[in-house]
């Protein structure tokens, strides 16, 4: 409202004459979307589960204790939420089955904007056979609308991630997994410091890697930047392994049954995934089974 002799004002309505402001909140996640997320996790049933964009530990534990059992998935014995420097409540979480012990957690600054440095989280995990794993979890957010700027930032981050990986190798720590969202396809030059200049192995290149192919004509199509022939979604999510672990990989794959395709039919989804609003995520679940 703007009067002749008054500055601009906002009012709720002419009935209340209320002046002020109200904080806008995001809409709650639909229960069906939460159930679809639980279905994917239950189908894979990993011993070590990493999640990104977690709201808080209370929400995670409610999901762990109340939602997962609905799909015949036993709740995880341990859950940890690590707060990020993002102001939107997009935290990182790790959940472990009985017998797996989280020994240490370290955070590494890997760059970004001067006021928004991103973290790589290093988990040291002891398996039931007393073997040690080092899992490096990362979510590289898109920080600028300009893709060229993003590429420059992402490449500097990848250089730092590669240095962290090489330092662990130099210390004799050979059981290393780097996993998370890079938000760029594998051919992108910004990923080269890690994908091409280190000895890490992409899980999608393993002979055991399995995923339901696209339907119809898409089954024989290979989109640039896709995971592989007939899996035509751009690769943004990665699991890279050190050579020693890659050799011990006995099974692996990608579950995208709760990801809603932009066009139908494109790939098989759960019957409950009827639109984008009830999809579990825009990201598939990448998994690997290692002999430890």
C-alpha positions in Angstrom: 0.0 0.0 0.0 1.3 3.4 -0.8 -0.5 6.6 0.3 0.0 10.1 -1.2 1.9 11.3 1.9 3.2 8.0 3.2 6.1 5.7 2.4 5.4 2.2 1.0 3.8 -0.1 3.6 2.6 -3.7 3.6 -0.6 -4.8 5.2 -2.2 -8.2 5.6 -5.6 -6.8 4.6 -7.8 -3.8 5.0 -9.8 -5.7 7.7 -6.9 -6.1 10.2 -4.7 -3.2 9.4 -1.9 -5.5 10.6 1.7 -4.3 9.7 4.6 -6.7 10.1 6.3 -9.7 8.6 6.2 -13.4 8.8 8.9 -15.9 8.1 8.1 -18.2 5.2 8.7 -21.9 5.7 9.2 -24.6 3.2 6.4 -27.1 2.6 6.6 -30.4 4.6 7.9 -33.4 2.7 5.0 -35.6 1.6 4.7 -38.9 3.6 4.6 -40.8 0.3 8.0 -39.3 -0.7 9.4 -40.3 2.7 8.1 -43.8 2.3 9.6 -44.1 -1.2 12.9 -43.0 0.3 12.6 -45.7 2.9 11.7 -48.3 0.3 14.9 -47.6 -1.7 17.1 -47.8 1.5 15.3 -51.0 2.5 15.9 -52.6 -0.9 19.6 -51.9 -0.8 20.0 -52.5 2.9 23.5 -51.2 3.2 25.7 -51.7 6.3 27.1 -48.1 5.9 24.6 -45.5 4.7 25.5 -41.9 3.8 22.8 -39.3 3.3 22.9 -35.7 2.2 20.5 -32.8 2.8 19.3 -34.2 6.1 17.1 -31.7 8.1 18.3 -32.6 11.6 19.0 -35.6 13.8 15.5 -35.7 15.3 14.0 -36.1 11.8 16.6 -38.7 10.9 16.0 -40.8 14.0 12.2 -40.7 13.5 12.9 -41.9 9.9 15.3 -44.6 11.2 13.1 -45.9 14.0 9.6 -45.5 12.7 9.6 -45.4 8.9 12.3 -47.9 7.9 10.6 -50.8 9.9 7.5 -50.3 7.8 9.5 -51.8 4.9 11.0 -54.7 6.8 14.2 -52.8 7.3 15.8 -53.0 10.7 16.7 -49.6 12.2 20.4 -48.7 12.0 22.2 -49.2 15.3 24.1 -45.8 15.1 23.3 -42.5 13.4 25.3 -39.4 13.3 24.5 -36.0 11.8 27.2 -33.5 10.9 26.2 -29.9 10.5 27.3 -28.2 7.4 28.0 -24.5 6.9 24.9 -24.2 4.8 22.2 -22.1 6.4 19.3 -24.1 5.0 19.5 -27.1 7.3 21.1 -29.4 4.6 23.2 -31.6 6.9 25.2 -34.8 6.2 24.4 -38.0 8.0 26.0 -41.5 8.3 24.2 -44.6 9.7 25.9 -47.8 10.7 24.7 -51.4 11.3 25.6 -53.3 14.4 29.3 -54.3 14.4 30.5 -51.2 12.5 32.2 -48.6 14.7 32.7 -45.0 13.7 36.2 -44.3 15.2 36.9 -40.7 14.1 35.3 -37.9 12.1 37.4 -35.2 10.5 36.3 -32.2 8.4 38.4 -30.7 5.7 37.8 -27.3 4.1 37.9 -27.7 0.4 37.2 -24.2 -0.9 34.3 -22.3 -2.4 33.4 -18.7 -2.0 35.2 -16.8 0.7 32.1 -16.8 2.9 30.9 -20.3 2.0 33.7 -22.8 2.2 32.5 -26.3 1.8 33.5 -29.3 3.9 34.6 -32.8 3.0 33.9 -35.2 5.9 36.3 -38.0 6.5 34.9 -41.0 8.4 37.2 -43.7 9.8 35.2 -46.9 10.3 36.1 -50.2 11.8 34.3 -53.2 10.3 33.2 -56.3 12.2 36.4 -58.0 11.0 38.5 -55.2 12.6 39.4 -53.8 9.2 39.5 -50.0 8.7 37.7 -48.0 6.0 38.1 -44.4 5.3 35.0 -42.9 3.7 35.2 -39.3 2.3 31.7 -37.9 2.0 31.0 -34.7 0.0 28.2 -32.7 -1.5 29.3 -30.0 -3.9 26.5 -27.5 -4.1 26.0 -25.3 -7.2 27.1 -22.0 -5.9 26.7 -19.6 -8.8 24.2 -19.2 -11.6 27.1 -18.9 -14.1 28.3 -22.4 -15.0 31.8 -21.2 -15.9 32.1 -19.8 -12.4 30.9 -23.1 -10.9 33.4 -25.0 -13.0 36.3 -22.8 -11.7 35.2 -23.3 -8.1 34.5 -27.0 -8.5 37.9 -27.6 -10.1 39.7 -26.0 -7.1 37.6 -28.1 -4.8 38.5 -31.2 -6.7 42.2 -30.4 -6.5 41.9 -30.2 -2.7 39.9 -33.4 -2.5 42.6 -35.1 -4.6 45.3 -33.8 -2.2 43.4 -35.3 0.8 43.1 -38.6 -1.0 46.8 -38.7 -1.9 47.8 -37.8 1.7 45.8 -40.8 3.0 47.4 -43.1 0.5 50.8 -41.7 1.5 50.0 -42.6 5.1 49.4 -46.2 4.1 45.6 -46.0 4.3 44.5 -47.9 1.2 40.9 -48.7 1.9 39.4 -45.4 0.8 35.9 -44.5 -0.7 35.1 -41.1 -2.0 31.4 -40.7 -2.4 28.7 -38.0 -2.8 27.3 -35.5 -5.3 29.7 -33.6 -7.6 26.9 -32.0 -9.6 28.8 -32.4 -12.8 29.1 -35.2 -15.4 32.3 -37.2 -15.6 33.5 -35.6 -18.8 33.6 -32.2 -17.1 37.1 -30.8 -16.9 36.5 -29.5 -13.4 36.4 -33.2 -12.2 39.7 -34.1 -13.9 42.0 -33.5 -10.8 40.2 -36.4 -9.0 38.8 -38.6 -11.8 41.8 -38.5 -14.2 44.9 -37.4 -12.1 44.5 -39.9 -9.2 44.3 -43.7 -9.2 40.7 -43.7 -8.0 38.2 -46.1 -9.8 34.7 -45.2 -10.6 32.2 -47.8 -9.4 30.2 -47.5 -12.6 33.2 -49.0 -14.5 33.1 -52.2 -12.4 32.0 -55.3 -14.3 29.5 -56.0 -11.5 27.7 -52.6 -11.8 24.0 -53.3 -12.4 21.0 -51.0 -13.0 17.6 -51.4 -14.6 17.9 -50.0 -18.1 15.6 -47.5 -19.7 12.5 -48.7 -21.5 11.7 -48.4 -25.2 14.0 -46.6 -27.6 16.1 -45.2 -24.7 17.4 -48.7 -23.9 19.8 -48.5 -26.9 20.6 -44.8 -26.4 23.8 -43.4 -24.8 23.3 -39.8 -23.6 26.4 -37.7 -23.2 27.4 -37.7 -19.5 25.0 -40.5 -18.7 25.9 -43.4 -16.3 26.1 -45.9 -19.2 24.3 -47.1 -22.3 20.6 -47.3 -21.5 20.9 -45.4 -18.2 20.2 -42.0 -19.5 20.3 -39.7 -16.5 23.3 -37.4 -16.2 25.8 -38.6 -13.7 26.0 -36.3 -10.7 26.5 -38.8 -7.9 29.7 -40.8 -7.6 31.4 -43.5 -5.7 35.1 -43.7 -6.3 37.3 -46.4 -4.7 41.0 -46.9 -4.1 42.5 -49.6 -6.3 42.7 -52.1 -3.4 39.0 -51.8 -2.6 38.0 -51.8 -6.3 39.6 -55.2 -6.7 37.6 -56.5 -3.7 34.3 -55.3 -5.1 31.9 -58.2 -5.5 28.7 -56.4 -6.4 27.5 -52.9 -7.2 24.7 -50.9 -8.8 22.4 -48.0 -8.9 18.8 -47.9 -7.7 16.6 -45.2 -9.3 13.2 -46.8 -8.8 12.1 -43.8 -6.6 13.4 -41.2 -9.0 10.6 -39.8 -11.2 11.6 -39.6 -14.9 10.9 -36.4 -16.7 9.2 -38.3 -19.5 7.2 -41.5 -19.2 8.0 -44.3 -19.8 11.8 -44.0 -19.3 12.7 -46.4 -16.6 10.9 -48.6 -14.1 9.8 -47.0 -10.9 7.8 -48.0 -7.8 4.0 -47.9 -8.3 3.8 -45.2 -5.6 6.1 -42.8 -7.6 3.3 -41.3 -9.7 4.8 -37.8 -10.0 7.8 -35.7 -9.1 6.3 -34.5 -5.8 6.3 -38.0 -4.3 9.7 -39.1 -5.6 12.2 -40.0 -3.0 14.8 -37.7 -4.5 16.2 -36.4 -7.7 19.3 -38.5 -7.0 19.6 -42.3 -7.4 21.1 -44.5 -4.7 24.6 -45.7 -5.6 25.7 -48.8 -3.8 28.6 -51.3 -3.6 29.3 -54.5 -1.9 32.9 -55.0 -0.8 34.5 -58.1 0.7 36.0 -57.0 4.0 
